[in-house]
Amino acid sequence: MRLELRLREKLQNIVDDINSGMDPDVLASWYRAIASEARLLAPPELARGIQVKQDPILWMKFELKLSRRIIPYVIEAIENNLPKMNFSTRLYFQKVEEIILNEAKNWDRSRTFMDKLPDIEKDK
């Protein structure tokens, strides 16, 4: 009986963790933390090259506007914050990171900032 109770509590904690990680307020706070850290990592002239907007109607929809030169710093900020996130939030931002990298690589493969980006094909 006690084992079943502990198992049920553990499963409930896992479900609560997943649900809380996909909360719009949680995602917005992580977007702010990542943008703030990327601004600190980047040179001062690039610090304004990142904007995060949350849709006022669809709260789970975010628009991330990045200048091309700040992308490596945003990727670094995401990587630095991943261990601090709960499971579902971590998966979400890993996908955001993958989308940013794919968009950057599709934009132009001959730009110099592309040398700083990790190769996502090797990570798989």
C-alpha positions as CSV (number, residue, x, y, z in Angstrom):
1,M,0.0,0.0,0.0
2,R,2.8,2.5,0.9
3,L,4.7,1.6,-2.2
4,E,1.6,2.3,-4.4
5,L,1.1,5.6,-2.6
6,R,4.8,6.7,-3.1
7,L,4.6,5.6,-6.8
8,R,1.4,7.6,-7.3
9,E,2.9,10.7,-5.7
10,K,6.0,10.3,-7.8
11,L,4.0,10.1,-11.0
12,Q,1.9,13.0,-9.9
13,N,5.1,15.1,-9.4
14,I,6.3,14.2,-12.9
15,V,3.0,15.2,-14.4
16,D,2.9,18.5,-12.4
17,D,6.5,19.2,-13.5
18,I,5.6,18.7,-17.2
19,N,2.4,20.8,-16.9
20,S,4.2,23.6,-15.0
21,G,7.0,23.8,-17.6
22,M,4.7,24.6,-20.5
23,D,3.0,27.4,-18.7
24,P,3.1,30.7,-20.7
25,D,4.4,32.6,-17.7
26,V,7.2,30.1,-17.2
27,L,8.2,30.2,-20.9
28,A,8.1,34.0,-20.9
29,S,10.4,34.2,-17.9
30,W,12.8,31.8,-19.6
31,Y,12.7,33.9,-22.8
32,R,13.5,37.0,-20.7
33,A,16.4,35.2,-18.9
34,I,17.9,33.9,-22.1
35,A,17.6,37.4,-23.8
36,S,19.1,39.0,-20.8
37,E,22.1,36.6,-20.7
38,A,22.6,36.9,-24.4
39,R,22.8,40.7,-24.1
40,L,25.4,40.3,-21.4
41,L,27.4,37.8,-23.5
42,A,27.3,39.9,-26.6
43,P,29.4,43.0,-27.3
44,P,27.5,46.2,-26.3
45,E,26.8,47.2,-30.0
46,L,24.9,43.9,-30.5
47,A,22.9,44.0,-27.3
48,R,19.8,45.6,-28.9
49,G,19.7,42.9,-31.6
50,I,17.3,40.6,-29.6
51,Q,13.6,41.1,-29.0
52,V,11.1,38.8,-27.5
53,K,7.4,39.4,-27.9
54,Q,4.6,37.4,-26.4
55,D,1.3,37.3,-28.3
56,P,-1.3,39.1,-26.2
57,I,-4.1,36.7,-27.4
58,L,-2.2,33.4,-27.9
59,W,-0.1,33.4,-24.8
60,M,1.9,30.3,-25.9
61,K,3.0,32.1,-29.0
62,F,6.3,34.0,-28.9
63,E,8.1,36.0,-31.5
64,L,11.9,35.9,-31.2
65,K,13.6,38.6,-33.3
66,L,17.4,38.2,-33.6
67,S,20.0,40.0,-35.5
68,R,22.3,37.6,-37.4
69,R,25.3,38.6,-35.4
70,I,23.8,37.9,-32.0
71,I,22.7,34.3,-32.8
72,P,25.9,32.6,-31.4
73,Y,25.3,34.5,-28.1
74,V,21.7,33.5,-27.9
75,I,22.6,29.8,-28.6
76,E,25.2,30.0,-25.8
77,A,22.6,31.6,-23.4
78,I,20.1,28.8,-24.2
79,E,22.8,26.2,-23.6
80,N,23.8,27.8,-20.3
81,N,20.2,27.8,-19.1
82,L,19.1,24.3,-20.2
83,P,20.3,22.5,-17.0
84,K,18.2,24.9,-14.8
85,M,15.0,24.2,-16.7
86,N,12.5,21.4,-16.0
87,F,12.1,18.7,-18.5
88,S,9.3,20.0,-20.7
89,T,10.8,23.5,-20.8
90,R,14.2,22.1,-21.7
91,L,12.7,20.2,-24.6
92,Y,10.9,23.4,-25.8
93,F,14.1,25.5,-25.8
94,Q,16.1,22.7,-27.4
95,K,13.6,22.9,-30.2
96,V,13.8,26.7,-30.3
97,E,17.6,26.3,-30.5
98,E,17.3,23.9,-33.4
99,I,15.0,26.2,-35.3
100,I,17.3,29.1,-34.8
101,L,20.3,27.1,-36.1
102,N,18.4,25.8,-39.1
103,E,17.1,29.3,-40.0
104,A,20.6,30.7,-39.6
105,K,22.2,28.0,-41.7
106,N,19.6,28.3,-44.4
107,W,19.9,32.1,-44.5
108,D,23.5,32.1,-45.9
109,R,26.2,29.5,-45.5
110,S,29.0,31.9,-46.4
111,R,28.7,34.4,-43.5
112,T,31.5,34.5,-41.0
113,F,29.3,34.2,-37.9
114,M,28.2,30.7,-39.1
115,D,31.7,29.4,-38.1
116,K,30.7,30.0,-34.4
117,L,27.5,27.9,-34.7
118,P,27.6,24.3,-33.7
119,D,26.8,21.7,-36.3
120,I,23.4,20.3,-35.5
121,E,23.9,17.3,-37.8
122,K,26.8,16.1,-35.6
123,D,24.7,16.4,-32.5
124,K,22.1,13.9,-33.6
